[in-house]
């Protein structure tokens, strides 16, 4: 834990949440490629022997990161991939990589999938699931290609087969049933939302209804994790958090009577971990958007101009910024058992440092699923 992880002494009242600003258009969603209610099982992607091994170990482990596309300077993405690739050869190897959106920049064109996705992850020998980010859904001015056409071809294919966008890389396309979907894995249900292109996010009525139903029907004996590209909370200088996301999640939780155990988001190009307390339940809200895009986002300053000191109380007083990393790229390793969710955030060397240096654990947390409290 770095030098910023010190006790805060106040609240930063300048941090705000905002709704969609309208500077980027809402894009119509593509038709689903699978059957309603858009579920996919990990056991449909990896072998039953691998599933049994996970179940026998009483835990599932997986990678999480967002905002990876190396459009301008691919080196940070390459360094993050090398660290994740090395994890696959270690003990408790992650079963898959869950991408939090913005697979490619600056628009979701098919031509960008080889240099920004297939080539960088050519040696990553595990499945990759993804929700789209705003850049994945945006289209260049004057381009009549439907929004998310390339994302659907590469992540929502009807068959697991190699597609032309992969060029010479033999990774097959993923077979997610829709751009928003539920992933069923041992010990956890992961509901992935698509928050579209506008800044702050936006949803149509059909996705909101689907989300509420999915939360209500999620198995109560498994952890419930929600993923969405735009974050509800952020203390960065560039984006900040989204009232649209906060309200959409809260309404679903309130109407269903079921709260998620953890929220995973990207969009902001750094790492931030918040604890939100609702009805005596502590919920980690995590931003993990430093997965490779070259431009990291710096955090807001204290009123005196000094760096934020954490823990820091956000304006709503129920949400605490526990830790953050603004100056290095990195990724999460999440572990879920019947009793807990644990996470470690790993930072990687900067481009001018030795790429072969090991990743470093910057932050860690454990949520007790019985008490709904974070362990110290």
BAMI-863502 format. One record per residue (C-alpha): x, y, z; residue number from 0. Coordinates in steps of 0.25 Angstrom, whole numbers, always signed. Example, Ala and Ser with C-alpha at 12.3 -4.5 7.8 and 13.67 -1.06 7.14 Angstrom:
<atoms>
<atom><east>+49</east><north>-18</north><up>+31</up><seq>0</seq></atom>
<atom><east>+55</east><north>-4</north><up>+29</up><seq>1</seq></atom>
</atoms>
This chain:
<atoms>
<atom><east>+0</east><north>+0</north><up>+0</up><seq>0</seq></atom>
<atom><east>+6</east><north>+13</north><up>-4</up><seq>1</seq></atom>
<atom><east>+8</east><north>+26</north><up>+3</up><seq>2</seq></atom>
<atom><east>-5</east><north>+32</north><up>-1</up><seq>3</seq></atom>
<atom><east>-12</east><north>+21</north><up>+8</up><seq>4</seq></atom>
<atom><east>-13</east><north>+30</north><up>+20</up><seq>5</seq></atom>
<atom><east>-25</east><north>+34</north><up>+29</up><seq>6</seq></atom>
<atom><east>-33</east><north>+46</north><up>+22</up><seq>7</seq></atom>
<atom><east>-38</east><north>+57</north><up>+30</up><seq>8</seq></atom>
<atom><east>-50</east><north>+62</north><up>+23</up><seq>9</seq></atom>
<atom><east>-59</east><north>+62</north><up>+11</up><seq>10</seq></atom>
<atom><east>-56</east><north>+67</north><up>-3</up><seq>11</seq></atom>
<atom><east>-69</east><north>+74</north><up>-6</up><seq>12</seq></atom>
<atom><east>-64</east><north>+78</north><up>-21</up><seq>13</seq></atom>
<atom><east>-66</east><north>+63</north><up>-25</up><seq>14</seq></atom>
<atom><east>-79</east><north>+62</north><up>-32</up><seq>15</seq></atom>
<atom><east>-87</east><north>+51</north><up>-40</up><seq>16</seq></atom>
<atom><east>-94</east><north>+55</north><up>-53</up><seq>17</seq></atom>
<atom><east>-104</east><north>+49</north><up>-63</up><seq>18</seq></atom>
<atom><east>-101</east><north>+47</north><up>-78</up><seq>19</seq></atom>
<atom><east>-97</east><north>+61</north><up>-84</up><seq>20</seq></atom>
<atom><east>-102</east><north>+58</north><up>-98</up><seq>21</seq></atom>
<atom><east>-88</east><north>+61</north><up>-104</up><seq>22</seq></atom>
<atom><east>-88</east><north>+46</north><up>-109</up><seq>23</seq></atom>
<atom><east>-101</east><north>+40</north><up>-116</up><seq>24</seq></atom>
<atom><east>-108</east><north>+29</north><up>-110</up><seq>25</seq></atom>
<atom><east>-106</east><north>+17</north><up>-120</up><seq>26</seq></atom>
<atom><east>-117</east><north>+7</north><up>-123</up><seq>27</seq></atom>
<atom><east>-114</east><north>-7</north><up>-118</up><seq>28</seq></atom>
<atom><east>-111</east><north>-19</north><up>-127</up><seq>29</seq></atom>
<atom><east>-121</east><north>-30</north><up>-127</up><seq>30</seq></atom>
<atom><east>-117</east><north>-41</north><up>-117</up><seq>31</seq></atom>
<atom><east>-110</east><north>-53</north><up>-123</up><seq>32</seq></atom>
<atom><east>-115</east><north>-63</north><up>-112</up><seq>33</seq></atom>
<atom><east>-127</east><north>-67</north><up>-105</up><seq>34</seq></atom>
<atom><east>-134</east><north>-58</north><up>-94</up><seq>35</seq></atom>
<atom><east>-131</east><north>-56</north><up>-83</up><seq>36</seq></atom>
<atom><east>-116</east><north>-56</north><up>-88</up><seq>37</seq></atom>
<atom><east>-109</east><north>-65</north><up>-79</up><seq>38</seq></atom>
<atom><east>-96</east><north>-72</north><up>-82</up><seq>39</seq></atom>
<atom><east>-89</east><north>-83</north><up>-73</up><seq>40</seq></atom>
<atom><east>-74</east><north>-84</north><up>-71</up><seq>41</seq></atom>
<atom><east>-76</east><north>-99</north><up>-73</up><seq>42</seq></atom>
<atom><east>-80</east><north>-96</north><up>-87</up><seq>43</seq></atom>
<atom><east>-67</east><north>-90</north><up>-90</up><seq>44</seq></atom>
<atom><east>-57</east><north>-98</north><up>-82</up><seq>45</seq></atom>
<atom><east>-56</east><north>-113</north><up>-80</up><seq>46</seq></atom>
<atom><east>-64</east><north>-120</north><up>-70</up><seq>47</seq></atom>
<atom><east>-51</east><north>-125</north><up>-64</up><seq>48</seq></atom>
<atom><east>-47</east><north>-111</north><up>-62</up><seq>49</seq></atom>
<atom><east>-61</east><north>-107</north><up>-55</up><seq>50</seq></atom>
<atom><east>-59</east><north>-119</north><up>-46</up><seq>51</seq></atom>
<atom><east>-45</east><north>-115</north><up>-42</up><seq>52</seq></atom>
<atom><east>-51</east><north>-101</north><up>-38</up><seq>53</seq></atom>
<atom><east>-62</east><north>-107</north><up>-30</up><seq>54</seq></atom>
<atom><east>-53</east><north>-116</north><up>-23</up><seq>55</seq></atom>
<atom><east>-44</east><north>-105</north><up>-19</up><seq>56</seq></atom>
<atom><east>-56</east><north>-97</north><up>-13</up><seq>57</seq></atom>
<atom><east>-52</east><north>-85</north><up>-20</up><seq>58</seq></atom>
<atom><east>-52</east><north>-78</north><up>-34</up><seq>59</seq></atom>
<atom><east>-41</east><north>-68</north><up>-38</up><seq>60</seq></atom>
<atom><east>-42</east><north>-58</north><up>-50</up><seq>61</seq></atom>
<atom><east>-35</east><north>-46</north><up>-56</up><seq>62</seq></atom>
<atom><east>-42</east><north>-33</north><up>-57</up><seq>63</seq></atom>
<atom><east>-38</east><north>-20</north><up>-64</up><seq>64</seq></atom>
<atom><east>-44</east><north>-10</north><up>-74</up><seq>65</seq></atom>
<atom><east>-40</east><north>+1</north><up>-84</up><seq>66</seq></atom>
<atom><east>-28</east><north>-7</north><up>-90</up><seq>67</seq></atom>
<atom><east>-28</east><north>-3</north><up>-104</up><seq>68</seq></atom>
<atom><east>-14</east><north>+1</north><up>-108</up><seq>69</seq></atom>
<atom><east>-18</east><north>+11</north><up>-119</up><seq>70</seq></atom>
<atom><east>-7</east><north>+21</north><up>-118</up><seq>71</seq></atom>
<atom><east>+4</east><north>+15</north><up>-110</up><seq>72</seq></atom>
<atom><east>+2</east><north>+0</north><up>-108</up><seq>73</seq></atom>
<atom><east>+13</east><north>-3</north><up>-98</up><seq>74</seq></atom>
<atom><east>+5</east><north>-1</north><up>-85</up><seq>75</seq></atom>
<atom><east>-5</east><north>-12</north><up>-90</up><seq>76</seq></atom>
<atom><east>+6</east><north>-21</north><up>-94</up><seq>77</seq></atom>
<atom><east>+12</east><north>-20</north><up>-80</up><seq>78</seq></atom>
<atom><east>-1</east><north>-23</north><up>-73</up><seq>79</seq></atom>
<atom><east>-4</east><north>-35</north><up>-82</up><seq>80</seq></atom>
<atom><east>+10</east><north>-41</north><up>-79</up><seq>81</seq></atom>
<atom><east>+7</east><north>-40</north><up>-64</up><seq>82</seq></atom>
<atom><east>-7</east><north>-46</north><up>-66</up><seq>83</seq></atom>
<atom><east>-1</east><north>-57</north><up>-75</up><seq>84</seq></atom>
<atom><east>+9</east><north>-60</north><up>-64</up><seq>85</seq></atom>
<atom><east>-2</east><north>-62</north><up>-54</up><seq>86</seq></atom>
<atom><east>-8</east><north>-73</north><up>-63</up><seq>87</seq></atom>
<atom><east>+5</east><north>-82</north><up>-60</up><seq>88</seq></atom>
<atom><east>+4</east><north>-80</north><up>-45</up><seq>89</seq></atom>
<atom><east>-4</east><north>-86</north><up>-33</up><seq>90</seq></atom>
<atom><east>-19</east><north>-82</north><up>-33</up><seq>91</seq></atom>
<atom><east>-18</east><north>-79</north><up>-48</up><seq>92</seq></atom>
<atom><east>-29</east><north>-70</north><up>-52</up><seq>93</seq></atom>
<atom><east>-40</east><north>-77</north><up>-60</up><seq>94</seq></atom>
<atom><east>-43</east><north>-65</north><up>-69</up><seq>95</seq></atom>
<atom><east>-42</east><north>-50</north><up>-72</up><seq>96</seq></atom>
<atom><east>-54</east><north>-41</north><up>-70</up><seq>97</seq></atom>
<atom><east>-52</east><north>-29</north><up>-78</up><seq>98</seq></atom>
<atom><east>-60</east><north>-16</north><up>-73</up><seq>99</seq></atom>
<atom><east>-61</east><north>-9</north><up>-87</up><seq>100</seq></atom>
<atom><east>-53</east><north>+0</north><up>-96</up><seq>101</seq></atom>
<atom><east>-47</east><north>-12</north><up>-103</up><seq>102</seq></atom>
<atom><east>-43</east><north>-3</north><up>-115</up><seq>103</seq></atom>
<atom><east>-41</east><north>+12</north><up>-117</up><seq>104</seq></atom>
<atom><east>-45</east><north>+22</north><up>-122</up><seq>105</seq></atom>
<atom><east>-57</east><north>+16</north><up>-129</up><seq>106</seq></atom>
<atom><east>-62</east><north>+1</north><up>-129</up><seq>107</seq></atom>
<atom><east>-57</east><north>-2</north><up>-143</up><seq>108</seq></atom>
<atom><east>-54</east><north>-16</north><up>-148</up><seq>109</seq></atom>
<atom><east>-40</east><north>-12</north><up>-153</up><seq>110</seq></atom>
<atom><east>-36</east><north>-9</north><up>-138</up><seq>111</seq></atom>
<atom><east>-39</east><north>-23</north><up>-132</up><seq>112</seq></atom>
<atom><east>-26</east><north>-29</north><up>-137</up><seq>113</seq></atom>
<atom><east>-16</east><north>-18</north><up>-133</up><seq>114</seq></atom>
<atom><east>-23</east><north>-15</north><up>-120</up><seq>115</seq></atom>
<atom><east>-29</east><north>-29</north><up>-116</up><seq>116</seq></atom>
<atom><east>-25</east><north>-41</north><up>-123</up><seq>117</seq></atom>
<atom><east>-10</east><north>-38</north><up>-124</up><seq>118</seq></atom>
<atom><east>-8</east><north>-33</north><up>-110</up><seq>119</seq></atom>
<atom><east>-15</east><north>-45</north><up>-104</up><seq>120</seq></atom>
<atom><east>-9</east><north>-56</north><up>-114</up><seq>121</seq></atom>
<atom><east>-2</east><north>-63</north><up>-103</up><seq>122</seq></atom>
<atom><east>-13</east><north>-61</north><up>-92</up><seq>123</seq></atom>
<atom><east>-18</east><north>-75</north><up>-91</up><seq>124</seq></atom>
<atom><east>-31</east><north>-73</north><up>-84</up><seq>125</seq></atom>
<atom><east>-45</east><north>-69</north><up>-89</up><seq>126</seq></atom>
<atom><east>-48</east><north>-54</north><up>-89</up><seq>127</seq></atom>
<atom><east>-62</east><north>-49</north><up>-87</up><seq>128</seq></atom>
<atom><east>-66</east><north>-34</north><up>-88</up><seq>129</seq></atom>
<atom><east>-76</east><north>-24</north><up>-87</up><seq>130</seq></atom>
<atom><east>-75</east><north>-12</north><up>-97</up><seq>131</seq></atom>
<atom><east>-70</east><north>+2</north><up>-93</up><seq>132</seq></atom>
<atom><east>-74</east><north>+15</north><up>-99</up><seq>133</seq></atom>
<atom><east>-63</east><north>+14</north><up>-109</up><seq>134</seq></atom>
<atom><east>-67</east><north>+0</north><up>-114</up><seq>135</seq></atom>
<atom><east>-81</east><north>+5</north><up>-117</up><seq>136</seq></atom>
<atom><east>-77</east><north>+19</north><up>-123</up><seq>137</seq></atom>
<atom><east>-76</east><north>+20</north><up>-138</up><seq>138</seq></atom>
<atom><east>-67</east><north>+30</north><up>-147</up><seq>139</seq></atom>
<atom><east>-75</east><north>+42</north><up>-152</up><seq>140</seq></atom>
<atom><east>-81</east><north>+39</north><up>-165</up><seq>141</seq></atom>
<atom><east>-79</east><north>+24</north><up>-163</up><seq>142</seq></atom>
<atom><east>-92</east><north>+16</north><up>-165</up><seq>143</seq></atom>
<atom><east>-87</east><north>+3</north><up>-159</up><seq>144</seq></atom>
<atom><east>-97</east><north>-1</north><up>-148</up><seq>145</seq></atom>
<atom><east>-92</east><north>+2</north><up>-133</up><seq>146</seq></atom>
<atom><east>-85</east><north>-10</north><up>-127</up><seq>147</seq></atom>
<atom><east>-85</east><north>-18</north><up>-140</up><seq>148</seq></atom>
<atom><east>-70</east><north>-22</north><up>-138</up><seq>149</seq></atom>
<atom><east>-72</east><north>-25</north><up>-123</up><seq>150</seq></atom>
<atom><east>-84</east><north>-34</north><up>-127</up><seq>151</seq></atom>
<atom><east>-75</east><north>-41</north><up>-137</up><seq>152</seq></atom>
<atom><east>-64</east><north>-43</north><up>-127</up><seq>153</seq></atom>
<atom><east>-71</east><north>-45</north><up>-114</up><seq>154</seq></atom>
<atom><east>-85</east><north>-49</north><up>-117</up><seq>155</seq></atom>
<atom><east>-83</east><north>-59</north><up>-128</up><seq>156</seq></atom>
<atom><east>-93</east><north>-71</north><up>-130</up><seq>157</seq></atom>
<atom><east>-81</east><north>-81</north><up>-131</up><seq>158</seq></atom>
<atom><east>-68</east><north>-82</north><up>-124</up><seq>159</seq></atom>
<atom><east>-59</east><north>-81</north><up>-137</up><seq>160</seq></atom>
<atom><east>-48</east><north>-72</north><up>-142</up><seq>161</seq></atom>
<atom><east>-53</east><north>-59</north><up>-149</up><seq>162</seq></atom>
<atom><east>-46</east><north>-51</north><up>-159</up><seq>163</seq></atom>
<atom><east>-43</east><north>-39</north><up>-150</up><seq>164</seq></atom>
<atom><east>-33</east><north>-48</north><up>-142</up><seq>165</seq></atom>
<atom><east>-24</east><north>-49</north><up>-155</up><seq>166</seq></atom>
<atom><east>-14</east><north>-60</north><up>-151</up><seq>167</seq></atom>
<atom><east>-17</east><north>-61</north><up>-136</up><seq>168</seq></atom>
<atom><east>-25</east><north>-74</north><up>-134</up><seq>169</seq></atom>
<atom><east>-34</east><north>-69</north><up>-122</up><seq>170</seq></atom>
<atom><east>-48</east><north>-72</north><up>-125</up><seq>171</seq></atom>
<atom><east>-59</east><north>-62</north><up>-124</up><seq>172</seq></atom>
<atom><east>-67</east><north>-62</north><up>-111</up><seq>173</seq></atom>
<atom><east>-81</east><north>-66</north><up>-111</up><seq>174</seq></atom>
<atom><east>-88</east><north>-57</north><up>-101</up><seq>175</seq></atom>
<atom><east>-103</east><north>-56</north><up>-104</up><seq>176</seq></atom>
<atom><east>-104</east><north>-41</north><up>-104</up><seq>177</seq></atom>
<atom><east>-96</east><north>-29</north><up>-101</up><seq>178</seq></atom>
<atom><east>-102</east><north>-29</north><up>-87</up><seq>179</seq></atom>
<atom><east>-103</east><north>-43</north><up>-81</up><seq>180</seq></atom>
<atom><east>-101</east><north>-52</north><up>-69</up><seq>181</seq></atom>
<atom><east>-89</east><north>-60</north><up>-67</up><seq>182</seq></atom>
<atom><east>-91</east><north>-73</north><up>-58</up><seq>183</seq></atom>
<atom><east>-79</east><north>-78</north><up>-51</up><seq>184</seq></atom>
<atom><east>-77</east><north>-86</north><up>-39</up><seq>185</seq></atom>
<atom><east>-79</east><north>-79</north><up>-26</up><seq>186</seq></atom>
<atom><east>-84</east><north>-66</north><up>-33</up><seq>187</seq></atom>
<atom><east>-94</east><north>-59</north><up>-43</up><seq>188</seq></atom>
<atom><east>-88</east><north>-48</north><up>-51</up><seq>189</seq></atom>
<atom><east>-98</east><north>-38</north><up>-57</up><seq>190</seq></atom>
<atom><east>-92</east><north>-30</north><up>-68</up><seq>191</seq></atom>
<atom><east>-99</east><north>-17</north><up>-73</up><seq>192</seq></atom>
<atom><east>-96</east><north>-8</north><up>-85</up><seq>193</seq></atom>
<atom><east>-96</east><north>+7</north><up>-82</up><seq>194</seq></atom>
<atom><east>-96</east><north>+11</north><up>-96</up><seq>195</seq></atom>
<atom><east>-88</east><north>+23</north><up>-102</up><seq>196</seq></atom>
<atom><east>-92</east><north>+36</north><up>-95</up><seq>197</seq></atom>
<atom><east>-83</east><north>+41</north><up>-84</up><seq>198</seq></atom>
<atom><east>-89</east><north>+37</north><up>-71</up><seq>199</seq></atom>
<atom><east>-96</east><north>+25</north><up>-77</up><seq>200</seq></atom>
<atom><east>-110</east><north>+22</north><up>-82</up><seq>201</seq></atom>
<atom><east>-120</east><north>+10</north><up>-83</up><seq>202</seq></atom>
<atom><east>-132</east><north>+7</north><up>-90</up><seq>203</seq></atom>
<atom><east>-145</east><north>+2</north><up>-83</up><seq>204</seq></atom>
<atom><east>-143</east><north>-12</north><up>-88</up><seq>205</seq></atom>
<atom><east>-129</east><north>-14</north><up>-82</up><seq>206</seq></atom>
<atom><east>-134</east><north>-7</north><up>-69</up><seq>207</seq></atom>
<atom><east>-145</east><north>-17</north><up>-68</up><seq>208</seq></atom>
<atom><east>-136</east><north>-29</north><up>-71</up><seq>209</seq></atom>
<atom><east>-126</east><north>-24</north><up>-60</up><seq>210</seq></atom>
<atom><east>-137</east><north>-23</north><up>-49</up><seq>211</seq></atom>
<atom><east>-141</east><north>-37</north><up>-53</up><seq>212</seq></atom>
<atom><east>-127</east><north>-43</north><up>-53</up><seq>213</seq></atom>
<atom><east>-124</east><north>-37</north><up>-39</up><seq>214</seq></atom>
<atom><east>-137</east><north>-42</north><up>-33</up><seq>215</seq></atom>
<atom><east>-135</east><north>-56</north><up>-39</up><seq>216</seq></atom>
<atom><east>-120</east><north>-58</north><up>-36</up><seq>217</seq></atom>
<atom><east>-117</east><north>-70</north><up>-27</up><seq>218</seq></atom>
<atom><east>-116</east><north>-66</north><up>-13</up><seq>219</seq></atom>
<atom><east>-106</east><north>-76</north><up>-9</up><seq>220</seq></atom>
<atom><east>-96</east><north>-70</north><up>-19</up><seq>221</seq></atom>
<atom><east>-89</east><north>-57</north><up>-19</up><seq>222</seq></atom>
<atom><east>-95</east><north>-46</north><up>-28</up><seq>223</seq></atom>
<atom><east>-86</east><north>-37</north><up>-36</up><seq>224</seq></atom>
<atom><east>-90</east><north>-26</north><up>-45</up><seq>225</seq></atom>
<atom><east>-81</east><north>-20</north><up>-56</up><seq>226</seq></atom>
<atom><east>-83</east><north>-7</north><up>-64</up><seq>227</seq></atom>
<atom><east>-74</east><north>+1</north><up>-71</up><seq>228</seq></atom>
<atom><east>-77</east><north>+15</north><up>-66</up><seq>229</seq></atom>
<atom><east>-75</east><north>+16</north><up>-51</up><seq>230</seq></atom>
<atom><east>-85</east><north>+21</north><up>-40</up><seq>231</seq></atom>
<atom><east>-74</east><north>+27</north><up>-32</up><seq>232</seq></atom>
<atom><east>-60</east><north>+33</north><up>-36</up><seq>233</seq></atom>
<atom><east>-52</east><north>+44</north><up>-30</up><seq>234</seq></atom>
<atom><east>-43</east><north>+46</north><up>-43</up><seq>235</seq></atom>
<atom><east>-41</east><north>+59</north><up>-50</up><seq>236</seq></atom>
<atom><east>-46</east><north>+55</north><up>-64</up><seq>237</seq></atom>
<atom><east>-59</east><north>+48</north><up>-62</up><seq>238</seq></atom>
<atom><east>-65</east><north>+47</north><up>-48</up><seq>239</seq></atom>
<atom><east>-76</east><north>+38</north><up>-45</up><seq>240</seq></atom>
<atom><east>-90</east><north>+36</north><up>-51</up><seq>241</seq></atom>
<atom><east>-103</east><north>+38</north><up>-45</up><seq>242</seq></atom>
<atom><east>-110</east><north>+30</north><up>-56</up><seq>243</seq></atom>
<atom><east>-102</east><north>+18</north><up>-52</up><seq>244</seq></atom>
<atom><east>-104</east><north>+20</north><up>-37</up><seq>245</seq></atom>
<atom><east>-119</east><north>+21</north><up>-39</up><seq>246</seq></atom>
<atom><east>-120</east><north>+10</north><up>-48</up><seq>247</seq></atom>
<atom><east>-113</east><north>+0</north><up>-39</up><seq>248</seq></atom>
<atom><east>-120</east><north>+6</north><up>-27</up><seq>249</seq></atom>
<atom><east>-134</east><north>+4</north><up>-33</up><seq>250</seq></atom>
<atom><east>-132</east><north>-10</north><up>-37</up><seq>251</seq></atom>
<atom><east>-126</east><north>-13</north><up>-23</up><seq>252</seq></atom>
<atom><east>-138</east><north>-6</north><up>-16</up><seq>253</seq></atom>
<atom><east>-149</east><north>-13</north><up>-25</up><seq>254</seq></atom>
<atom><east>-143</east><north>-27</north><up>-24</up><seq>255</seq></atom>
<atom><east>-139</east><north>-26</north><up>-9</up><seq>256</seq></atom>
<atom><east>-126</east><north>-32</north><up>-13</up><seq>257</seq></atom>
<atom><east>-113</east><north>-24</north><up>-13</up><seq>258</seq></atom>
<atom><east>-100</east><north>-27</north><up>-21</up><seq>259</seq></atom>
<atom><east>-88</east><north>-32</north><up>-13</up><seq>260</seq></atom>
<atom><east>-79</east><north>-24</north><up>-22</up><seq>261</seq></atom>
<atom><east>-79</east><north>-14</north><up>-34</up><seq>262</seq></atom>
<atom><east>-68</east><north>-14</north><up>-44</up><seq>263</seq></atom>
<atom><east>-66</east><north>-3</north><up>-54</up><seq>264</seq></atom>
<atom><east>-56</east><north>+4</north><up>-63</up><seq>265</seq></atom>
<atom><east>-56</east><north>+16</north><up>-72</up><seq>266</seq></atom>
<atom><east>-47</east><north>+24</north><up>-63</up><seq>267</seq></atom>
<atom><east>-33</east><north>+21</north><up>-66</up><seq>268</seq></atom>
<atom><east>-28</east><north>+18</north><up>-52</up><seq>269</seq></atom>
<atom><east>-31</east><north>+9</north><up>-40</up><seq>270</seq></atom>
<atom><east>-41</east><north>+13</north><up>-29</up><seq>271</seq></atom>
<atom><east>-47</east><north>+5</north><up>-18</up><seq>272</seq></atom>
<atom><east>-60</east><north>+10</north><up>-10</up><seq>273</seq></atom>
<atom><east>-68</east><north>+4</north><up>+1</up><seq>274</seq></atom>
<atom><east>-82</east><north>+8</north><up>+1</up><seq>275</seq></atom>
<atom><east>-91</east><north>+5</north><up>+13</up><seq>276</seq></atom>
<atom><east>-105</east><north>+2</north><up>+11</up><seq>277</seq></atom>
<atom><east>-114</east><north>-4</north><up>+22</up><seq>278</seq></atom>
<atom><east>-102</east><north>-8</north><up>+30</up><seq>279</seq></atom>
<atom><east>-97</east><north>-15</north><up>+18</up><seq>280</seq></atom>
<atom><east>-83</east><north>-11</north><up>+12</up><seq>281</seq></atom>
<atom><east>-82</east><north>-12</north><up>-3</up><seq>282</seq></atom>
<atom><east>-69</east><north>-10</north><up>-11</up><seq>283</seq></atom>
<atom><east>-70</east><north>-1</north><up>-23</up><seq>284</seq></atom>
<atom><east>-57</east><north>-3</north><up>-31</up><seq>285</seq></atom>
<atom><east>-52</east><north>+5</north><up>-43</up><seq>286</seq></atom>
<atom><east>-42</east><north>-3</north><up>-51</up><seq>287</seq></atom>
<atom><east>-39</east><north>+5</north><up>-63</up><seq>288</seq></atom>
<atom><east>-24</east><north>+5</north><up>-64</up><seq>289</seq></atom>
<atom><east>-23</east><north>-8</north><up>-72</up><seq>290</seq></atom>
<atom><east>-14</east><north>-3</north><up>-84</up><seq>291</seq></atom>
<atom><east>-19</east><north>+10</north><up>-90</up><seq>292</seq></atom>
<atom><east>-8</east><north>+19</north><up>-90</up><seq>293</seq></atom>
<atom><east>-14</east><north>+32</north><up>-83</up><seq>294</seq></atom>
<atom><east>-16</east><north>+30</north><up>-68</up><seq>295</seq></atom>
<atom><east>-26</east><north>+39</north><up>-61</up><seq>296</seq></atom>
<atom><east>-21</east><north>+47</north><up>-49</up><seq>297</seq></atom>
<atom><east>-29</east><north>+49</north><up>-37</up><seq>298</seq></atom>
<atom><east>-35</east><north>+62</north><up>-31</up><seq>299</seq></atom>
<atom><east>-27</east><north>+69</north><up>-21</up><seq>300</seq></atom>
<atom><east>-31</east><north>+73</north><up>-7</up><seq>301</seq></atom>
<atom><east>-35</east><north>+88</north><up>-5</up><seq>302</seq></atom>
<atom><east>-21</east><north>+92</north><up>-2</up><seq>303</seq></atom>
<atom><east>-16</east><north>+86</north><up>-14</up><seq>304</seq></atom>
<atom><east>-9</east><north>+73</north><up>-8</up><seq>305</seq></atom>
<atom><east>-12</east><north>+59</north><up>-13</up><seq>306</seq></atom>
<atom><east>-24</east><north>+52</north><up>-7</up><seq>307</seq></atom>
<atom><east>-22</east><north>+45</north><up>+6</up><seq>308</seq></atom>
<atom><east>-30</east><north>+32</north><up>+8</up><seq>309</seq></atom>
<atom><east>-39</east><north>+28</north><up>+14</up><seq>310</seq></atom>
<atom><east>-48</east><north>+40</north><up>+9</up><seq>311</seq></atom>
<atom><east>-63</east><north>+42</north><up>+11</up><seq>312</seq></atom>
<atom><east>-70</east><north>+45</north><up>-2</up><seq>313</seq></atom>
<atom><east>-81</east><north>+55</north><up>-2</up><seq>314</seq></atom>
<atom><east>-92</east><north>+45</north><up>+0</up><seq>315</seq></atom>
<atom><east>-86</east><north>+41</north><up>+13</up><seq>316</seq></atom>
<atom><east>-89</east><north>+27</north><up>+11</up><seq>317</seq></atom>
<atom><east>-78</east><north>+24</north><up>+2</up><seq>318</seq></atom>
<atom><east>-63</east><north>+24</north><up>+6</up><seq>319</seq></atom>
<atom><east>-51</east><north>+25</north><up>-4</up><seq>320</seq></atom>
<atom><east>-42</east><north>+14</north><up>+2</up><seq>321</seq></atom>
<atom><east>-30</east><north>+14</north><up>-7</up><seq>322</seq></atom>
<atom><east>-26</east><north>+18</north><up>-21</up><seq>323</seq></atom>
<atom><east>-15</east><north>+17</north><up>-31</up><seq>324</seq></atom>
<atom><east>-14</east><north>+28</north><up>-42</up><seq>325</seq></atom>
<atom><east>+1</east><north>+26</north><up>-47</up><seq>326</seq></atom>
<atom><east>+2</east><north>+12</north><up>-51</up><seq>327</seq></atom>
<atom><east>-6</east><north>+2</north><up>-60</up><seq>328</seq></atom>
<atom><east>-11</east><north>-11</north><up>-54</up><seq>329</seq></atom>
<atom><east>-22</east><north>-21</north><up>-52</up><seq>330</seq></atom>
<atom><east>-30</east><north>-28</north><up>-42</up><seq>331</seq></atom>
<atom><east>-30</east><north>-43</north><up>-38</up><seq>332</seq></atom>
<atom><east>-43</east><north>-47</north><up>-32</up><seq>333</seq></atom>
<atom><east>-46</east><north>-59</north><up>-23</up><seq>334</seq></atom>
<atom><east>-59</east><north>-64</north><up>-19</up><seq>335</seq></atom>
<atom><east>-63</east><north>-75</north><up>-10</up><seq>336</seq></atom>
<atom><east>-76</east><north>-79</north><up>-3</up><seq>337</seq></atom>
<atom><east>-72</east><north>-70</north><up>+9</up><seq>338</seq></atom>
<atom><east>-65</east><north>-58</north><up>+3</up><seq>339</seq></atom>
<atom><east>-60</east><north>-49</north><up>-9</up><seq>340</seq></atom>
<atom><east>-46</east><north>-45</north><up>-8</up><seq>341</seq></atom>
<atom><east>-38</east><north>-36</north><up>-18</up><seq>342</seq></atom>
<atom><east>-24</east><north>-32</north><up>-20</up><seq>343</seq></atom>
<atom><east>-20</east><north>-20</north><up>-29</up><seq>344</seq></atom>
<atom><east>-7</east><north>-22</north><up>-36</up><seq>345</seq></atom>
<atom><east>+1</east><north>-11</north><up>-42</up><seq>346</seq></atom>
<atom><east>+11</east><north>-13</north><up>-53</up><seq>347</seq></atom>
<atom><east>+25</east><north>-7</north><up>-57</up><seq>348</seq></atom>
<atom><east>+25</east><north>+6</north><up>-64</up><seq>349</seq></atom>
<atom><east>+29</east><north>+6</north><up>-79</up><seq>350</seq></atom>
<atom><east>+43</east><north>+11</north><up>-76</up><seq>351</seq></atom>
<atom><east>+45</east><north>+1</north><up>-65</up><seq>352</seq></atom>
<atom><east>+48</east><north>-14</north><up>-67</up><seq>353</seq></atom>
<atom><east>+36</east><north>-21</north><up>-73</up><seq>354</seq></atom>
<atom><east>+41</east><north>-34</north><up>-67</up><seq>355</seq></atom>
<atom><east>+39</east><north>-28</north><up>-53</up><seq>356</seq></atom>
<atom><east>+28</east><north>-35</north><up>-45</up><seq>357</seq></atom>
<atom><east>+15</east><north>-28</north><up>-43</up><seq>358</seq></atom>
<atom><east>+13</east><north>-23</north><up>-29</up><seq>359</seq></atom>
<atom><east>+0</east><north>-24</north><up>-20</up><seq>360</seq></atom>
<atom><east>-4</east><north>-10</north><up>-18</up><seq>361</seq></atom>
<atom><east>-17</east><north>-12</north><up>-11</up><seq>362</seq></atom>
<atom><east>-25</east><north>-24</north><up>-5</up><seq>363</seq></atom>
<atom><east>-39</east><north>-26</north><up>+1</up><seq>364</seq></atom>
<atom><east>-48</east><north>-37</north><up>+6</up><seq>365</seq></atom>
<atom><east>-63</east><north>-37</north><up>+7</up><seq>366</seq></atom>
<atom><east>-70</east><north>-47</north><up>+17</up><seq>367</seq></atom>
<atom><east>-82</east><north>-51</north><up>+10</up><seq>368</seq></atom>
<atom><east>-89</east><north>-56</north><up>+23</up><seq>369</seq></atom>
<atom><east>-88</east><north>-43</north><up>+30</up><seq>370</seq></atom>
<atom><east>-87</east><north>-34</north><up>+18</up><seq>371</seq></atom>
<atom><east>-75</east><north>-26</north><up>+24</up><seq>372</seq></atom>
<atom><east>-61</east><north>-24</north><up>+19</up><seq>373</seq></atom>
<atom><east>-50</east><north>-30</north><up>+27</up><seq>374</seq></atom>
<atom><east>-39</east><north>-22</north><up>+32</up><seq>375</seq></atom>
</atoms>
